């Protein structure tokens, strides 16, 4: 009888542990913002960029090459440039990792 109680306790413990993991909330994955290559025009204008399929290959420190930003919800073919990003673009500030420069 004692063995039966031990076995039932072990089964209950295993069922409790497995059900705790089975109903664990899924981990939410964050998708990185796409890269946008500067084409021409004002560097702070959304229409001056086209979406890249991969990462930009920029080298240098003089001119805007690309940015990383979410797509504009109203115009998904253009990036959404907020005031902070516009300021970093104008200042050629690459510290946040969303502005890329070339020679």
Secondary structure, 3 states (H helix, E strand, C coil): CHHHHHHHHHHHHHHHHHHHHHCCCCCCCCCCCCEEEECCCCCCCHHHEEECCCCCCCCCCCEEEEEECCECCCCCCCECCCHHHHHHHHHCCCCCCCEEEEC
